[in-house]
Amino acid sequence: MKTYLLIALLLLSGCSWFHRKPPPPDPTELIVTGAPVGSTLFIDGAQVGQPTQASNRTQTLRVSAGTHVVEVKVGDSVRYREDTYVAAGDKRVITVLSGFNPQ
């Protein structure tokens, strides 16, 4: 009787091993550096955060996996624009080039 009980407990404990949840994936992030003072960051046309108060401030943003448009604006003028792809769980660094004007 004890043998059957022991086997039953082993089988039940083995079943729980298959039902464990996988760990959550790493966050997908865009890391933007080098935006000029007073600039505002836009991802896919939506403003993220407040205007940059210090030069070379790094902003880390969680985004969905896929293609994104990163724009840095000063006032209504686009000072930097880049299309980028970031895979799920990756971290993509965007370095804003000073003096770059896409127009």
ZIBELZI-V962755 format. One record per run of one state. SS is the DSSP state (H for helix, E for strand, C for the rest). FROM is the first residue (numbers start at 1). LEN is the number of residues. Records with the same first field share a line. If there is no record, write none. Layout:
SS=FROM-LEN  FROM-LEN
//
This chain:
C=1-1  19-10  36-4  44-2  49-8  63-3  75-2  87-4  96-8
H=2-17
E=29-7  40-4  46-3  57-6  66-9  77-10  91-5
//
